[in-house]
Amino acid sequence: MLYYLFEYLDKLDVPGAGMFRYISFRSVLALIFALVISTVIGKKIIGKLQIMQIGETVRNLGLEGQMNKVGTPTMGGIIIIIAIFIPILLLAKLTNVYIILMLITTVWLGTIGFIDDYIKVIRKNKAGLSGKLKIVGQVGLGLIVGLTIYMSPNAVMRENIEIRKDGVITDVIYNQEIKSTQTTIPFVKNNNFDYRSLASFMHSHRTAATWIIFVIITIFIVTAVSNGANLTDGLDGLAAGSSAIIGVALGILAYVSSHIDYTAYLNIMYLPGCEELAVFASAFIGATIGFLWYNAYPAQVFMGDTGSLTLGGIIAVFAIIIHKELLLPILCGVFFAESISVMLQVGYFKYTKKKYGAGKRIFKMTPLHHHFQKAGNAGIDALIQKPLIAVPESKIVIRFWLIGIILAALAIATLKMR
């Protein structure tokens, strides 16, 4: 809204109004606005949640300091959602198809998470929203995103074409704007991968089959990353801090992908219009950091599924829009490690129970962050017993953040590591 106001004022030659034309200026404002909003409204929302007695129910798993969390207000993801929404409504181009998709993603998964938290906390049903309904909601969002990118005339790209002389790249040029299912693949010299190659056997129906494959992959990524963020949300500040780090990397990737000079230098595809996503990424970073003011150890509020599903969905859809979804296993390495630890644990337990009559474990406890909270001499029959001494919660969180920073830097570096 402010963007359109200052655009009008700029036409009237009002001094300083032209600043709103610059993505960098609006991105900085979005980050500051989101940070201030989340810290200001956070205290009020936490107070309301306390009055309404919307507190966390904790199952005793024998973890140090775990029972101190009982009664801590949850559903704090509302703080993050509001802190993202207000700056975007004020500072972004609301007609931009990518901004529209990100706002839909925020509301869609925020609503699913809110319903789940409401059932758990207000109705006192520990099961929450059924897993099938969550999956249906995530699949629905994946369909919306995939089909919008397929159908919208504004969701286009310009493919990078190398000009070589004597085997050396002398220039990078770009073709006309096209609809494409290409994406960036890391560690490969020609780092554009086209999902079209997966549908080569379809012949005359290849184009339609390619977009069907793209939509299916979109659904899978949205579901996987949102659930990964949900599993990561188990320690004070872990999910919020990790998401902020990922947001910085995504913001950088969106910014360079929207500037033809940077894309030519990096030899990556050029995505007209995705510069607005830098504004969204800035609001996302500000909102998550502001939330950490209250969520850092010892937490005054938990984000609940309202926040964790939303954060994961935003990250997934953002990466898909900028054609960097194949970087997510690196960029979201912490999320994926948490998810894989659960899948390995459950799979190995079922296998050993069927084969030996008694289930065995790989980790002392999952998701992975809980493994480090358990002492190795806790009497749990697990293949991996180290560390033998339980690691304090705050130290686990900071170490996971450090790993996240390294992975984020690596994900960006892959654009040149090929």
C-alpha positions as CSV (number, residue, x, y, z in Angstrom):
1,M,0.0,0.0,0.0
2,L,2.8,2.4,0.9
3,Y,4.5,1.3,-2.3
4,Y,1.6,2.5,-4.4
5,L,1.3,5.7,-2.4
6,F,4.9,6.6,-2.9
7,E,4.8,5.6,-6.5
8,Y,2.0,8.2,-7.0
9,L,4.0,10.8,-5.0
10,D,7.0,10.1,-7.1
11,K,5.0,11.0,-10.2
12,L,4.3,14.3,-8.5
13,D,8.0,14.8,-8.0
14,V,7.8,14.7,-4.2
15,P,11.4,14.5,-2.9
16,G,12.4,11.1,-1.6
17,A,9.3,9.3,-2.9
18,G,11.4,7.6,-5.6
19,M,13.3,5.5,-2.9
20,F,10.4,3.1,-2.9
21,R,11.3,2.0,-6.4
22,Y,14.5,0.3,-5.0
23,I,14.2,-3.2,-3.9
24,S,17.1,-2.8,-1.5
25,F,15.4,0.1,0.3
26,R,12.0,-1.7,0.6
27,S,13.7,-4.9,1.8
28,V,15.5,-3.1,4.6
29,L,12.2,-1.4,5.6
30,A,10.4,-4.8,5.5
31,L,13.0,-6.4,7.8
32,I,12.9,-3.5,10.3
33,F,9.1,-3.4,10.2
34,A,8.7,-7.1,10.7
35,L,11.3,-7.1,13.5
36,V,9.6,-4.3,15.4
37,I,6.1,-5.6,14.8
38,S,7.0,-9.1,16.1
39,T,8.7,-7.8,19.2
40,V,5.9,-5.3,20.0
41,I,2.9,-7.5,19.3
42,G,4.7,-10.6,20.7
43,K,4.4,-9.4,24.3
44,K,0.7,-8.6,23.9
45,I,-0.1,-11.9,22.2
46,I,1.8,-13.9,24.8
47,G,-0.2,-12.1,27.5
48,K,-3.4,-13.0,25.8
49,L,-2.4,-16.6,25.4
50,Q,-1.6,-16.7,29.1
51,I,-4.9,-15.2,30.1
52,M,-6.7,-17.8,27.8
53,Q,-4.5,-20.5,29.4
54,I,-3.3,-21.7,26.0
55,G,-0.3,-23.6,27.3
56,E,1.8,-26.4,26.1
57,T,1.1,-29.9,27.2
58,V,4.4,-31.8,27.6
59,R,4.8,-35.6,27.6
60,N,7.5,-36.6,30.1
61,L,10.3,-38.1,28.0
62,G,12.9,-37.8,30.7
63,L,14.8,-34.9,29.1
64,E,16.6,-32.3,31.2
65,G,14.4,-29.2,31.8
66,Q,11.6,-30.7,29.7
67,M,8.9,-30.4,32.4
68,N,9.7,-26.7,33.0
69,K,8.1,-26.1,29.6
70,V,4.6,-27.2,30.9
71,G,2.1,-24.4,30.5
72,T,4.3,-22.2,28.3
73,P,2.0,-20.4,25.8
74,T,1.8,-22.0,22.4
75,M,0.3,-21.0,19.0
76,G,2.9,-18.2,18.9
77,G,3.2,-18.7,15.2
78,I,0.5,-16.1,14.9
79,I,3.2,-13.5,15.8
80,I,5.3,-14.6,12.9
81,I,2.4,-14.6,10.4
82,I,1.2,-11.1,11.4
83,A,4.8,-9.7,11.3
84,I,5.2,-11.0,7.8
85,F,1.8,-9.9,6.5
86,I,1.9,-6.2,7.6
87,P,5.2,-5.3,6.0
88,I,4.4,-7.1,2.8
89,L,1.0,-5.4,2.5
90,L,2.7,-2.1,3.0
91,L,5.9,-2.4,1.0
92,A,5.5,-5.1,-1.7
93,K,3.9,-5.0,-5.2
94,L,0.7,-6.8,-4.4
95,T,0.0,-7.5,-8.1
96,N,3.2,-9.6,-8.4
97,V,2.2,-13.2,-8.9
98,Y,5.1,-14.5,-6.7
99,I,4.0,-12.2,-3.8
100,I,0.4,-13.4,-4.2
101,L,1.6,-17.1,-4.0
102,M,3.7,-16.4,-0.9
103,L,0.8,-14.7,0.9
104,I,-1.5,-17.6,0.0
105,T,1.1,-20.0,1.3
106,T,1.4,-18.1,4.6
107,V,-2.4,-18.0,5.1
108,W,-3.0,-21.6,3.9
109,L,-0.5,-23.4,6.1
110,G,-1.0,-20.9,9.0
111,T,-4.7,-21.9,9.0
112,I,-3.9,-25.6,8.9
113,G,-1.4,-25.2,11.8
114,F,-3.8,-23.1,13.7
115,I,-6.6,-25.7,13.4
116,D,-4.2,-28.4,14.6
117,D,-3.1,-26.3,17.6
118,Y,-6.7,-25.4,18.4
119,I,-7.7,-29.0,18.5
120,K,-4.7,-29.9,20.7
121,V,-4.8,-27.0,23.1
122,I,-8.3,-25.7,23.3
123,R,-10.2,-28.9,22.8
124,K,-7.6,-30.9,24.7
125,N,-7.4,-33.6,22.0
126,K,-3.7,-34.6,21.9
127,A,-4.0,-36.1,18.4
128,G,-4.8,-32.8,16.9
129,L,-5.7,-32.5,13.2
130,S,-5.5,-35.9,11.6
131,G,-2.4,-36.6,9.6
132,K,-4.5,-37.3,6.5
133,L,-6.1,-33.9,6.6
134,K,-2.8,-32.2,7.0
135,I,-1.5,-34.0,4.0
136,V,-4.6,-33.1,2.0
137,G,-4.0,-29.4,2.9
138,Q,-0.3,-29.6,1.9
139,V,-1.2,-31.3,-1.3
140,G,-3.8,-28.6,-2.0
141,L,-1.2,-25.9,-1.6
142,G,1.2,-27.8,-3.8
143,L,-1.5,-27.9,-6.5
144,I,-2.1,-24.2,-6.2
145,V,1.5,-23.3,-6.5
146,G,2.4,-25.8,-9.3
147,L,-0.7,-24.9,-11.4
148,T,-0.2,-21.1,-10.9
149,I,3.4,-21.3,-12.1
150,Y,2.2,-23.3,-15.1
151,M,-0.7,-21.1,-16.0
152,S,0.3,-17.6,-15.0
153,P,1.7,-15.5,-18.0
154,N,3.9,-13.6,-15.5
155,A,5.7,-16.7,-14.1
156,V,8.4,-16.9,-16.7
157,M,12.2,-17.3,-17.0
158,R,14.9,-16.5,-19.5
159,E,17.3,-19.4,-20.0
160,N,21.1,-18.7,-19.7
161,I,23.0,-19.7,-22.9
162,E,26.8,-20.0,-22.8
163,I,28.9,-18.5,-25.6
164,R,32.2,-20.4,-25.8
165,K,35.4,-19.7,-27.7
166,D,38.1,-22.4,-27.7
167,G,36.2,-24.2,-24.9
168,V,36.2,-21.1,-22.7
169,I,32.9,-19.2,-21.7
170,T,33.3,-15.7,-23.1
171,D,29.7,-14.5,-22.6
172,V,26.3,-15.5,-21.3
173,I,23.2,-14.5,-23.2
174,Y,19.5,-15.0,-22.5
175,N,16.7,-16.2,-24.7
176,Q,13.2,-14.7,-24.7
177,E,10.9,-15.1,-21.7
178,I,9.4,-18.6,-21.7
179,K,7.4,-20.9,-19.5
180,S,9.9,-23.5,-18.3
181,T,10.2,-26.4,-15.9
182,Q,13.9,-25.9,-15.6
183,T,15.6,-25.7,-12.2
184,T,19.0,-25.3,-10.8
185,I,21.0,-28.4,-9.9
186,P,24.1,-28.1,-7.7
187,F,27.6,-29.3,-8.4
188,V,27.0,-29.7,-12.2
189,K,28.8,-27.8,-14.9
190,N,25.7,-27.1,-16.9
191,N,23.5,-26.6,-13.9
192,N,20.1,-26.3,-15.5
193,F,18.0,-29.4,-15.1
194,D,14.7,-29.7,-17.0
195,Y,11.9,-31.9,-15.7
196,R,11.1,-32.4,-19.3
197,S,13.8,-35.0,-19.5
198,L,11.8,-37.2,-17.1
199,A,8.9,-37.3,-19.6
200,S,10.9,-38.1,-22.8
201,F,8.9,-41.4,-23.2
202,M,5.6,-39.5,-23.6
203,H,6.5,-38.2,-27.1
204,S,3.5,-36.1,-28.3
205,H,2.2,-35.7,-24.7
206,R,5.6,-34.7,-23.3
207,T,4.7,-31.1,-22.5
208,A,1.6,-32.0,-20.5
209,A,3.4,-34.8,-18.8
210,T,6.3,-32.5,-17.8
211,W,4.0,-30.1,-16.1
212,I,2.2,-32.9,-14.3
213,I,5.6,-34.1,-13.0
214,F,6.4,-30.6,-12.0
215,V,3.2,-30.3,-10.0
216,I,3.8,-33.7,-8.3
217,I,7.3,-32.6,-7.3
218,T,6.0,-29.3,-6.0
219,I,3.5,-31.2,-3.8
220,F,6.2,-33.5,-2.5
221,I,8.6,-30.6,-1.7
222,V,5.9,-28.5,0.1
223,T,4.9,-31.5,2.2
224,A,8.4,-32.7,3.0
225,V,9.8,-29.3,4.0
226,S,6.8,-28.2,6.0
227,N,6.8,-31.5,7.9
228,G,10.6,-31.2,8.4
229,A,10.2,-27.7,9.9
230,N,7.4,-29.1,12.1
231,L,9.7,-31.9,13.4
232,T,12.6,-29.4,14.0
233,D,10.4,-27.3,16.3
234,G,11.3,-29.2,19.5
235,L,13.8,-27.0,21.2
236,D,13.7,-23.3,22.2
237,G,14.6,-21.2,19.2
238,L,15.7,-24.1,17.0
239,A,13.1,-23.9,14.2
240,A,12.9,-20.1,14.2
241,G,16.6,-19.5,14.1
242,S,17.2,-22.2,11.5
243,S,14.4,-20.6,9.3
244,A,15.9,-17.2,9.6
245,I,19.2,-18.5,8.3
246,I,17.5,-20.2,5.4
247,G,15.6,-17.0,4.8
248,V,18.8,-15.0,4.4
249,A,20.1,-17.5,1.8
250,L,16.8,-17.6,-0.1
251,G,16.6,-13.8,-0.1
252,I,20.1,-13.6,-1.7
253,L,19.2,-16.2,-4.3
254,A,16.0,-14.3,-5.2
255,Y,17.8,-11.0,-5.5
256,V,20.6,-12.3,-7.8
257,S,18.2,-14.3,-9.9
258,S,16.2,-11.1,-10.7
259,H,19.2,-9.0,-11.9
260,I,20.5,-9.9,-15.3
261,D,24.0,-8.7,-14.6
262,Y,24.3,-11.0,-11.6
263,T,22.7,-14.0,-13.4
264,A,25.1,-13.5,-16.3
265,Y,28.1,-13.5,-13.9
266,L,26.9,-16.6,-12.1
267,N,25.6,-18.2,-15.3
268,I,22.2,-19.0,-13.9
269,M,18.7,-18.5,-15.2
270,Y,17.2,-15.0,-15.1
271,L,13.7,-14.7,-13.4
272,P,12.0,-11.4,-14.2
273,G,9.7,-10.2,-11.4
274,C,11.2,-12.3,-8.6
275,E,13.0,-9.3,-7.1
276,E,9.9,-8.7,-5.0
277,L,10.6,-11.9,-3.2
278,A,13.6,-10.2,-1.6
279,V,11.1,-7.9,0.2
280,F,9.2,-11.0,1.3
281,A,12.4,-12.7,2.5
282,S,13.4,-9.7,4.5
283,A,10.0,-9.6,6.2
284,F,10.4,-13.4,6.9
285,I,13.8,-12.9,8.4
286,G,12.7,-9.9,10.6
287,A,9.6,-11.9,11.8
288,T,11.6,-15.0,12.8
289,I,14.3,-13.0,14.5
290,G,11.8,-10.9,16.3
291,F,10.0,-14.1,17.4
292,L,13.3,-15.4,18.8
293,W,13.2,-12.5,21.3
294,Y,10.5,-14.5,23.1
295,N,11.3,-18.0,21.8
296,A,15.0,-18.2,22.6
297,Y,16.0,-20.3,25.6
298,P,14.2,-20.3,28.0
299,A,11.2,-19.8,25.7
300,Q,8.3,-17.6,26.8
301,V,6.2,-18.8,23.9
302,F,6.2,-21.7,21.4
303,M,5.3,-21.3,17.8
304,G,3.2,-24.5,17.6
305,D,2.1,-26.0,14.3
306,T,0.7,-22.6,13.5
307,G,4.3,-21.4,13.0
308,S,6.3,-24.5,12.1
309,L,4.1,-25.6,9.2
310,T,4.0,-22.0,7.9
311,L,7.7,-21.6,8.0
312,G,8.4,-24.8,6.2
313,G,5.8,-24.1,3.6
314,I,7.1,-20.6,2.9
315,I,10.7,-21.9,2.5
316,A,9.5,-24.7,0.1
317,V,7.3,-22.5,-2.1
318,F,9.9,-19.7,-2.1
319,A,12.6,-22.2,-3.4
320,I,10.2,-23.6,-6.0
321,I,9.4,-20.1,-7.3
322,I,13.0,-19.2,-7.8
323,H,13.8,-22.6,-9.4
324,K,16.2,-23.5,-6.6
325,E,14.2,-26.4,-5.1
326,L,17.0,-28.9,-5.7
327,L,19.2,-26.9,-3.4
328,L,16.8,-27.6,-0.5
329,P,18.5,-30.8,0.7
330,I,21.6,-28.7,1.3
331,L,20.0,-25.4,2.4
332,C,17.4,-27.2,4.7
333,G,19.9,-29.8,5.8
334,V,18.9,-29.4,9.5
335,F,15.2,-30.0,8.6
336,F,16.0,-33.0,6.5
337,A,18.3,-34.5,9.1
338,E,15.5,-34.3,11.6
339,S,13.0,-35.9,9.2
340,I,15.4,-38.7,8.1
341,S,16.3,-39.5,11.7
342,V,12.6,-40.2,12.4
343,M,12.1,-42.2,9.3
344,L,15.2,-44.3,10.0
345,Q,14.2,-44.8,13.6
346,V,10.7,-46.0,12.8
347,G,11.8,-48.2,9.8
348,Y,14.6,-49.9,11.8
349,F,12.3,-50.4,14.8
350,K,9.6,-52.1,12.7
351,Y,12.2,-54.2,10.8
352,T,13.9,-55.5,14.0
353,K,10.6,-56.1,15.7
354,K,9.4,-58.2,12.8
355,K,12.7,-60.1,12.5
356,Y,13.7,-60.5,16.2
357,G,10.5,-60.0,18.0
358,A,11.7,-56.9,19.8
359,G,12.2,-53.5,18.2
360,K,15.6,-51.9,18.3
361,R,16.6,-48.2,17.8
362,I,19.3,-46.4,15.9
363,F,19.2,-43.2,17.9
364,K,18.5,-42.8,21.6
365,M,15.5,-40.7,20.7
366,T,14.1,-38.9,17.7
367,P,13.8,-36.3,16.2
368,L,17.6,-36.0,16.1
369,H,17.8,-33.0,18.5
370,H,16.4,-35.2,21.3
371,H,19.1,-37.8,20.7
372,F,21.7,-35.3,22.0
373,Q,19.5,-34.5,25.0
374,K,19.7,-38.1,26.2
375,A,22.7,-39.5,28.1
376,G,24.3,-42.5,26.6
377,N,23.9,-44.5,29.8
378,A,20.1,-43.9,30.0
379,G,19.4,-47.6,29.5
380,I,18.1,-47.2,25.9
381,D,19.1,-50.0,23.5
382,A,20.3,-47.8,20.6
383,L,23.0,-48.4,18.0
384,I,24.4,-44.9,18.5
385,Q,25.0,-44.1,22.2
386,K,27.2,-41.0,21.8
387,P,27.3,-38.4,23.2
388,L,27.4,-40.3,26.5
389,I,26.7,-37.1,28.5
390,A,23.5,-35.2,27.7
391,V,24.1,-31.9,25.9
392,P,22.4,-28.8,27.3
393,E,19.4,-27.6,25.2
394,S,20.9,-24.1,24.4
395,K,24.2,-25.6,23.2
396,I,22.3,-28.1,20.8
397,V,20.4,-25.2,19.4
398,I,23.4,-23.0,18.8
399,R,25.3,-25.9,17.2
400,F,22.4,-26.6,14.9
401,W,22.3,-22.9,13.9
402,L,26.1,-23.0,13.1
403,I,25.5,-26.1,10.9
404,G,22.6,-24.2,9.2
405,I,24.9,-21.2,8.5
406,I,27.5,-23.5,6.9
407,L,24.9,-25.3,4.8
408,A,23.4,-21.9,3.7
409,A,26.8,-20.7,2.6
410,L,27.4,-23.9,0.8
411,A,24.0,-23.7,-1.0
412,I,24.9,-20.3,-2.3
413,A,28.4,-21.3,-3.2
414,T,27.1,-24.2,-5.4
415,L,26.1,-21.6,-8.0
416,K,29.9,-21.3,-8.8
417,M,31.0,-24.7,-7.6
418,R,30.6,-26.6,-10.9
